[in-house]
Amino acid sequence: MGNFVDRAKITCKAGDGGNGSVSFHREKFVQNGGPDGGDGGNGGSILLFADPNLHTLLDFRFKSKYTAEDGGDGAPGRCKGKTGADLIIKVPVGTVLRDAESGRIVADMDEAGETRLLLRGGRGGWGNMHFATPTRQAPNFAKPGIKTAVRTFMLELKTIADIGLVGYPNVGKSTILSVVTAARPKIANYHFTTLTPNLGIIRRHGQDIVLADIPGLVEGAAEGVGLGHDFLRHVERTRLLLHVVDVSGSEGRDPVADFDQINRELAHYGDLQNRPQIVVCNKTDIMEDNENLERLKAHVAPLGWKVFPVSAAAHQGFDALLDEAEAQLATLPPVQHFTEEELPEEEGLTNDFTIQVEDGVYVVSGPAMEHLIRSVNFDDVESLNWFHRTLRRLGIIDALRAKGAREGATVSIGDMEFDFVD
């Protein structure tokens, strides 16, 4: 159990964009060379790769912080800064990423070998060569690169399988898996022998069917009793359930009551109660009589689900069961893909802002305010004029006036303070 991890939390940050350069052409015998500051390089992005060779999220227990390379700053001579290297994070196939803050799914890595963009690197800032105009031939300012935010994600590994074996502990699910596939799970005559999902492949008629042995469920599993959520997570993608019941009564249990209890747990966890089922009555080789089997058949009949008596220990009854499973899978939709929502682009800095008065200082804050301050060369008159025009265009001047700001009042944006000029 210690080596199988199916939940993890990571923090990621795409690379910041490099800053644009302020530079002017210098050459012998050339007076008043024009601006030639290069652009900053774009920051590296963070990508996800669904690696079929990974089967657990254990690696993320030892490394949980991922940062892509920043873009390089621009240089004189119209030289663009170096583009930051992308960072690729490898995850097992079937990994679902959720934004930790909002809880929404941002990526479902359910296809082996696929690569997905998780976070885009910040855009590099423009050098001063872009700001030359007929009336402004020597711009002494450039744009900074876009800073990216740190994001936190929750990773959940949801097993991808066509068929899931469910049932109470010690009903013979692992033995069935070993009989119909080449998998060799741990098998023993005690509860919770299986503590992690085991996968096997059934090869029939030229097709491969993936079968998952889901660790035994108990009453209250949907509420997290025992390892309930850890187990039920791996049933979500299965297209068909083989509901294994011990009809021998060897442990003094009632198969009808067990059948109903497991279905109640499935019903409480998502929409699993609507998942097609085949009822597998195991341990027929040690039944004293057919009473339990007949009772269960009569109980299941109104649901329309097929019932198959088998003996995993004696390797009996599986041909008919597998034929029926194969026939049902041919009519069922593909493995579930979870609906994804895109994260807002870091470059889409909104112009929303708030103004608060703290000890007589008018504090302006908002997503784009720090970037705005970093864009200004406070030693350059033209840059200051652009800054004032931008404050007016964004409505900040009017908002300050409405808050009571008067000529000479102190205004704070980011780490800069200046006097209010109406």
Secondary structure by P-SEA (a helix, b strand, c coil): cccccccbbbbbbcbbbbbbbbbbbbbccccccccbbbbbbbcbbbbbbbccccccaaaaaaccccccbbbbbbbccccccccbbbbbbbbcccccccccccccccccccccbbbbbccccbbbbbccccccccccccccbbbbcbbbbbbbbbbbbbbbccbbbbccccccaaaaaaaacccccccccccccccbbbbbbbbcccbbbbbbbcccccccccccccccccccccccccccccccccccccccccaaaaaaaaaaaaaacccccccbbbbbbccccccccaaaaaaaaaaaccccbbbbbbbcccccccaaaaaaaaaaaaacccccccbbbbccccccccccbbbbbccccccccccaaaaaaaacccccaaaaaaaaaaaaaaaaaaaaaaaccccccccccccbbbbbcc
